[in-house]
Amino acid sequence: MLETKVCILGAGPAGATTALQLAYMGIPCVVVDKAVFPRDKVCGDGLSGKVLTLLSRIDKGIAERLQAYVFKEDSWGVTFVAANRMSMNIPYKPGYQKLPDEPRGFVCKRIHFDNFLVEELKRCPQVQLIEGKAVTKFERLPDGYLLADVSGALQIKTKLVIAANGAHSSFTKEVANIHMEPAHYVAGIRAYYSGIKGLHPDNLIELHFLKNILPGYFWIFPLPNGEANVGIGMLSEIARKRKANLKQLLLDAVEHDEVLKERFKDAILQGNIDGYGLPLGSKKRRLSGDRYMLVGDAGFLIDPFTGEGIGNAMYSARMAAHQAAACIKANDYSAATMLAYDAEVYRVLGPELKMSTRLQKLIRFPWLFNMLMRLSARNKELQELLSCMFHEVDLRKKLAKPQFYLRLLFVRRDTVTR
């Protein structure tokens, strides 16, 4: 039997980040994952600027190694395409020159990114990584948990459990009693294509708000070597009501859409079209309890508007590591003490999650988005305003309010009158 003060379930971005932060604070831990790395994970593969920021805070060397990583593609902004087919390029920074310190994102297949983080774990002597074992049994003890795999061959006694094992975490369901809710969950599918025409030279990711997919969207995320991650995400509640076949919607878009069919004319599907689920942070939940914390997708923290999960997972992971350190120092792992973790997560990520939830609801009204695109096409100041949306939460608050669009409409009418 292994004994540890902290056991982390899952070695994806959330679990690996938790372990890295603990290691750099000198705290040993055990990390268990059912997979053997490298392994694939169905995902949009988009990494926001939060990733580099977070890794730099843990150790600048990790961030520098990621910047030099050959399996990722830098991306400098987003192309939004409204239902009326008007498009607008919004860089992460107005007038960007692709300098090292400018805000940018990445696109990197999860098979590569997750393996990068696992390799970083293997650099840390404080981390004991166990691969190819799924923890399925959770026995509450007076001083912690006894964890075991289905055979009982693996047994780990721990004072604290940090669940970082994704959207289908059995710990989240059985212990934290959090379950999938269609109104707060997105069904997604992902495919890899090569040879798509018309990708932006600066690898802007594309979000297409097609009429038959709203309030979801169709995406194209450029990858290295001429590939792209292509997919569709739709709120599960809507998908169920419509009995939507997301795979067929994707194929219809690339084969018959008046714009996309030309861009995909010579494109080649690489492998299969796979599905996955995104547990959204559009509902506030209890993320901790007596001797446990939930991080990343296991805590339902995906951005409801952008679908970003990796950045939020890594931020919550670092917070969990700091909370674990405080618990160890005080020898107090009670549910009341763990509330400090919940408070910190919602202090940092809460405003953004709230605003994104409102924006998610607004895109159900295509005319609002269409109007914004029309106005932005002729207004450079508004375009720069939208660029700031990616790193200014206060601006997202404005964009999430219907009054913002009404004021824009009245300004436009006043300009026409004059």
NUMARTOR-296449 format. One line per 3 residues: for each residue y, z negated, x of C-alpha. Coordinates in Angstrom, 1 decimal. Layout:
residues N
Y:Z:X ~ ... .
//
This chain:
residues 418
0.0:0.0:0.0 ~ 3.5:0.9:1.2 ~ 6.3:-1.6:0.8 .
10.0:-0.7:0.8 ~ 13.3:-1.9:-0.5 ~ 14.2:1.5:-1.9 .
11.9:4.2:-3.2 ~ 13.4:7.6:-4.2 ~ 11.5:9.8:-6.6 .
12.2:13.5:-5.7 ~ 13.4:15.2:-2.6 ~ 15.7:17.8:-4.2 .
19.5:17.7:-3.6 ~ 19.9:14.4:-5.5 ~ 17.0:12.6:-3.8 .
17.6:14.0:-0.3 ~ 21.4:13.1:-0.5 ~ 20.5:9.6:-1.5 .
18.2:9.2:1.4 ~ 20.6:10.8:3.9 ~ 23.4:8.4:2.8 .
21.0:5.4:3.1 ~ 19.8:6.6:6.5 ~ 23.4:7.0:7.8 .
24.0:3.4:6.7 ~ 20.9:2.2:8.5 ~ 18.8:1.5:5.4 .
15.2:2.6:5.4 ~ 13.7:4.2:2.3 ~ 10.6:6.1:1.1 .
11.0:9.5:-0.6 ~ 8.2:10.9:-2.7 ~ 8.0:14.5:-4.0 .
5.2:16.2:-5.9 ~ 5.9:19.5:-4.0 ~ 5.4:20.5:-0.4 .
8.5:22.0:1.1 ~ 9.7:24.7:1.3 ~ 9.2:25.2:-2.5 .
11.1:27.2:-5.0 ~ 13.1:25.8:-7.9 ~ 14.4:27.8:-10.8 .
18.2:27.6:-10.8 ~ 21.4:29.6:-10.7 ~ 21.6:28.9:-7.0 .
25.4:28.3:-7.1 ~ 26.8:25.5:-4.9 ~ 30.4:24.4:-5.5 .
32.8:23.2:-2.9 ~ 31.7:19.7:-3.8 ~ 28.6:20.2:-1.6 .
30.4:20.7:1.7 ~ 32.8:17.9:0.8 ~ 30.0:15.5:0.1 .
27.9:16.3:3.1 ~ 31.0:16.0:5.3 ~ 31.5:12.5:4.0 .
28.0:11.5:5.0 ~ 28.0:13.3:8.4 ~ 30.1:16.2:9.5 .
27.2:17.5:11.5 ~ 25.2:18.2:8.3 ~ 28.2:20.1:6.8 .
28.6:22.2:10.0 ~ 24.9:23.0:10.1 ~ 25.1:24.2:6.4 .
28.2:26.3:7.2 ~ 26.2:28.1:9.9 ~ 23.1:28.5:7.7 .
22.0:32.1:7.5 ~ 20.3:31.9:4.1 ~ 23.6:31.3:2.2 .
26.4:33.5:1.1 ~ 30.0:32.3:0.9 ~ 31.8:32.9:-2.4 .
35.5:32.7:-2.8 ~ 36.0:32.7:-6.5 ~ 34.9:33.7:-10.0 .
35.1:36.8:-12.1 ~ 35.4:36.0:-15.8 ~ 34.6:38.8:-18.3 .
35.6:38.0:-21.9 ~ 33.8:39.2:-25.0 ~ 36.4:42.0:-25.3 .
35.3:43.2:-21.8 ~ 38.6:42.3:-20.1 ~ 37.9:40.8:-16.7 .
39.9:38.6:-14.4 ~ 39.2:37.5:-10.8 ~ 40.1:33.9:-10.2 .
39.9:32.8:-6.6 ~ 39.2:29.2:-5.8 ~ 42.6:29.2:-4.0 .
45.5:31.6:-4.7 ~ 46.2:33.9:-1.7 ~ 43.0:32.8:0.1 .
42.4:34.2:3.6 ~ 38.8:33.0:3.9 ~ 39.7:30.3:6.5 .
37.1:27.6:7.3 ~ 39.1:24.8:5.6 ~ 39.8:26.7:2.4 .
38.0:25.8:-0.8 ~ 35.0:28.0:-1.4 ~ 31.5:27.8:-2.9 .
28.1:29.2:-1.8 ~ 25.2:30.9:-3.3 ~ 21.9:30.0:-1.7 .
18.3:30.2:-3.1 ~ 17.0:26.7:-3.8 ~ 13.9:27.4:-1.7 .
16.2:27.6:1.3 ~ 18.9:25.0:0.3 ~ 16.5:22.3:-0.7 .
14.4:22.9:2.5 ~ 17.6:22.6:4.5 ~ 18.2:19.1:3.1 .
14.6:18.1:3.6 ~ 14.8:19.2:7.3 ~ 17.8:17.0:7.6 .
15.7:14.1:6.2 ~ 13.2:14.7:8.8 ~ 15.8:14.1:11.5 .
16.2:10.5:10.2 ~ 13.7:7.9:11.4 ~ 14.7:5.6:8.6 .
13.3:8.0:6.0 ~ 9.6:8.1:5.2 ~ 9.0:11.4:3.4 .
5.8:11.8:1.3 ~ 5.2:15.4:0.1 ~ 2.6:16.7:-2.3 .
2.3:13.5:-4.3 ~ 3.5:12.9:-7.9 ~ 4.3:9.4:-8.9 .
3.2:9.0:-12.5 ~ 2.7:5.3:-12.9 ~ 5.5:2.7:-13.0 .
4.4:-1.0:-13.3 ~ 7.2:-3.5:-13.6 ~ 6.7:-6.5:-11.3 .
8.8:-9.7:-11.2 ~ 10.4:-8.6:-7.9 ~ 10.4:-4.8:-8.3 .
8.1:-1.9:-9.2 ~ 4.6:-0.8:-8.3 ~ 4.5:2.9:-8.2 .
1.3:5.0:-8.0 ~ 0.1:8.6:-8.4 ~ -2.5:9.5:-11.0 .
-5.5:8.7:-8.8 ~ -4.1:5.4:-7.5 ~ -4.6:6.6:-3.9 .
-0.8:6.3:-3.3 ~ 0.7:2.9:-4.1 ~ 4.2:1.9:-3.3 .
5.8:-1.5:-3.9 ~ 9.5:-1.3:-4.1 ~ 12.5:-3.5:-5.0 .
14.5:-0.6:-6.3 ~ 13.6:2.8:-7.8 ~ 16.1:5.7:-7.6 .
14.8:8.5:-9.9 ~ 15.9:11.8:-8.6 ~ 13.1:14.0:-9.9 .
14.9:16.3:-12.1 ~ 15.3:17.3:-15.7 ~ 11.7:16.5:-16.6 .
11.6:13.1:-14.9 ~ 8.8:11.0:-16.5 ~ 10.6:7.9:-15.2 .
13.7:8.9:-17.2 ~ 11.7:9.3:-20.3 ~ 9.3:6.3:-20.0 .
11.5:3.7:-18.4 ~ 15.1:4.7:-19.1 ~ 14.1:6.0:-22.6 .
16.3:9.1:-22.3 ~ 14.9:12.2:-23.9 ~ 15.9:15.9:-24.3 .
18.5:16.5:-27.1 ~ 19.0:20.2:-28.0 ~ 22.8:19.6:-28.6 .
23.1:18.4:-25.0 ~ 20.7:20.7:-23.2 ~ 20.9:24.4:-22.1 .
18.0:26.8:-21.9 ~ 18.3:29.1:-19.0 ~ 16.4:32.0:-17.4 .
16.8:33.4:-13.9 ~ 15.8:36.6:-12.2 ~ 16.5:38.1:-8.8 .
17.7:41.7:-8.5 ~ 18.5:43.9:-5.5 ~ 20.8:46.9:-5.5 .
23.3:45.9:-8.2 ~ 26.5:48.0:-8.0 ~ 30.0:46.7:-8.1 .
29.6:43.3:-6.5 ~ 32.9:41.9:-5.2 ~ 33.4:42.2:-1.4 .
34.2:38.5:-1.3 ~ 31.1:37.6:-3.3 ~ 32.9:36.3:-6.4 .
30.4:35.0:-8.8 ~ 30.5:36.6:-12.2 ~ 30.4:35.0:-15.7 .
30.1:37.5:-18.6 ~ 30.8:36.0:-22.0 ~ 28.9:38.7:-24.0 .
29.3:38.7:-27.8 ~ 25.6:38.3:-28.6 ~ 25.2:35.5:-26.1 .
28.1:33.2:-27.0 ~ 28.6:30.3:-26.6 ~ 26.4:31.0:-23.6 .
27.0:33.5:-20.8 ~ 25.3:36.0:-18.6 ~ 25.8:35.5:-14.8 .
25.5:37.4:-11.6 ~ 25.6:35.4:-8.4 ~ 25.6:37.4:-5.1 .
23.0:36.4:-2.5 ~ 22.4:37.5:1.1 ~ 20.7:40.7:1.9 .
22.0:42.6:-1.1 ~ 20.2:40.4:-3.7 ~ 21.7:38.5:-6.6 .
20.7:35.7:-8.9 ~ 21.0:37.0:-12.5 ~ 20.5:34.9:-15.6 .
21.5:33.7:-19.0 ~ 22.2:30.2:-20.2 ~ 22.5:29.2:-23.9 .
22.8:25.8:-25.6 ~ 19.2:24.9:-26.7 ~ 20.5:23.9:-30.2 .
21.9:27.5:-30.6 ~ 18.9:29.2:-29.1 ~ 16.6:27.4:-31.5 .
18.7:28.2:-34.6 ~ 18.8:31.9:-33.6 ~ 15.2:32.0:-32.3 .
16.7:33.7:-29.3 ~ 14.5:35.3:-26.8 ~ 16.5:34.8:-23.6 .
14.3:37.1:-21.5 ~ 14.8:39.9:-23.9 ~ 18.5:39.3:-24.1 .
18.7:39.6:-20.3 ~ 16.7:42.8:-20.3 ~ 18.8:44.3:-23.1 .
22.0:43.5:-21.3 ~ 21.0:45.1:-18.0 ~ 19.5:48.2:-19.8 .
21.8:48.8:-22.7 ~ 25.1:47.0:-22.2 ~ 27.8:49.7:-21.9 .
29.1:48.3:-18.6 ~ 26.2:46.5:-17.1 ~ 23.7:49.3:-17.5 .
25.6:51.4:-15.0 ~ 25.7:48.6:-12.5 ~ 22.0:47.9:-12.9 .
21.0:51.6:-13.0 ~ 19.3:51.5:-9.6 ~ 18.8:47.8:-9.4 .
15.2:46.5:-8.8 ~ 13.9:43.3:-10.3 ~ 12.4:41.1:-7.6 .
9.5:39.0:-8.9 ~ 9.4:37.4:-12.3 ~ 12.0:36.2:-14.8 .
11.6:32.4:-15.0 ~ 13.0:29.8:-17.3 ~ 14.3:26.3:-16.8 .
16.3:23.6:-18.6 ~ 19.7:22.0:-17.9 ~ 20.3:18.5:-19.1 .
24.0:18.3:-19.8 ~ 26.5:15.5:-19.2 ~ 28.1:16.2:-22.5 .
27.0:12.8:-23.8 ~ 27.6:9.5:-22.0 ~ 24.3:7.7:-21.2 .
23.2:4.5:-19.5 ~ 22.2:5.6:-16.0 ~ 20.7:2.4:-14.7 .
18.8:-0.7:-15.6 ~ 16.9:-3.6:-14.1 ~ 16.0:-2.4:-10.6 .
16.5:1.3:-11.1 ~ 19.1:4.1:-11.1 ~ 19.1:7.7:-12.3 .
20.8:10.4:-10.2 ~ 21.4:14.1:-10.7 ~ 19.5:16.0:-13.4 .
17.3:12.9:-14.0 ~ 20.6:11.3:-15.2 ~ 21.6:14.3:-17.3 .
24.8:15.0:-15.3 ~ 25.1:18.8:-15.4 ~ 28.6:20.2:-16.1 .
28.5:21.4:-19.8 ~ 30.9:24.4:-19.1 ~ 30.0:25.7:-15.7 .
26.4:24.7:-15.6 ~ 26.9:23.1:-12.2 ~ 24.3:20.5:-11.4 .
23.9:20.4:-7.6 ~ 27.4:19.1:-6.8 ~ 27.3:16.4:-9.5 .
23.7:15.5:-8.4 ~ 24.9:14.9:-4.8 ~ 27.9:13.0:-5.8 .
25.9:10.6:-8.0 ~ 23.3:10.3:-5.3 ~ 25.9:9.1:-2.7 .
27.2:6.5:-5.3 ~ 23.6:5.3:-5.9 ~ 23.0:4.9:-2.2 .
26.2:2.7:-1.9 ~ 25.1:0.7:-4.9 ~ 21.6:0.2:-3.4 .
23.2:-1.1:-0.2 ~ 25.3:-3.6:-2.2 ~ 22.2:-4.7:-4.1 .
20.2:-5.2:-0.9 ~ 23.1:-7.2:0.7 ~ 23.4:-9.5:-2.4 .
19.6:-9.5:-3.1 ~ 20.6:-8.7:-6.7 ~ 19.0:-5.8:-8.5 .
19.7:-6.9:-12.1 ~ 20.7:-4.5:-14.9 ~ 24.1:-6.2:-15.1 .
24.8:-5.6:-11.4 ~ 23.6:-1.9:-11.7 ~ 26.4:-1.3:-14.3 .
28.7:-0.9:-11.3 ~ 26.9:2.4:-10.5 ~ 27.4:3.7:-14.1 .
31.0:2.8:-13.9 ~ 31.6:4.6:-10.6 ~ 29.7:7.7:-11.8 .
31.8:8.0:-14.9 ~ 35.0:7.1:-13.1 ~ 34.5:10.0:-10.7 .
32.7:12.6:-12.8 ~ 33.5:11.4:-16.3 ~ 36.9:13.1:-16.7 .
35.5:16.4:-15.6 ~ 32.5:16.1:-17.8 ~ 34.7:15.4:-20.8 .
36.9:18.3:-20.2 ~ 34.0:20.7:-19.6 ~ 32.5:19.5:-22.9 .
35.6:20.5:-24.8 ~ 35.8:23.8:-23.0 ~ 32.2:24.5:-23.9 .
33.1:24.0:-27.5 ~ 36.2:26.2:-27.3 ~ 34.2:29.3:-26.0 .
32.5:29.4:-29.5 ~ 35.8:31.0:-30.5 ~ 35.9:34.3:-28.6 .
39.5:35.1:-29.8 ~ 40.9:32.2:-27.7 ~ 39.2:33.4:-24.5 .
40.1:37.0:-25.3 ~ 43.8:36.0:-25.7 ~ 43.8:34.1:-22.5 .
42.5:37.1:-20.6 ~ 45.1:39.4:-22.1 ~ 47.9:37.1:-21.2 .
46.5:36.4:-17.7 ~ 46.2:40.1:-16.9 ~ 50.0:40.4:-17.1 .
51.0:36.9:-15.8 ~ 50.4:36.2:-12.1 ~ 51.7:32.6:-12.6 .
49.0:32.0:-15.2 ~ 46.4:33.5:-12.9 ~ 47.3:31.0:-10.2 .
47.3:28.2:-12.8 ~ 43.7:29.1:-13.6 ~ 42.7:29.2:-9.9 .
43.8:25.6:-9.7 ~ 41.5:24.7:-12.5 ~ 38.6:24.5:-10.1 .
40.0:21.6:-8.2 ~ 42.5:19.9:-10.5 ~ 41.0:17.9:-13.3 .
44.4:17.4:-14.9 ~ 44.7:21.1:-15.5 ~ 41.3:21.2:-17.1 .
42.6:18.7:-19.6 ~ 45.3:21.2:-20.6 ~ 42.9:24.1:-20.8 .
40.6:22.0:-23.0 ~ 43.2:21.6:-25.7 ~ 43.8:24.2:-28.5 .
47.6:23.4:-28.2 ~ 47.6:25.0:-24.8 ~ 46.6:28.4:-26.2 .
49.0:28.1:-29.1 ~ 51.9:27.5:-26.8 ~ 50.8:30.5:-24.7 .
50.8:32.6:-27.9 ~ 54.3:31.4:-28.9 ~ 55.6:32.1:-25.4 .
54.2:35.6:-25.6 ~ 55.8:36.2:-29.0 ~ 59.1:34.9:-27.8 .
59.0:37.2:-24.8 ~ 58.3:40.2:-27.0 ~ 61.2:39.3:-29.4 .
63.6:39.1:-26.5 .
//
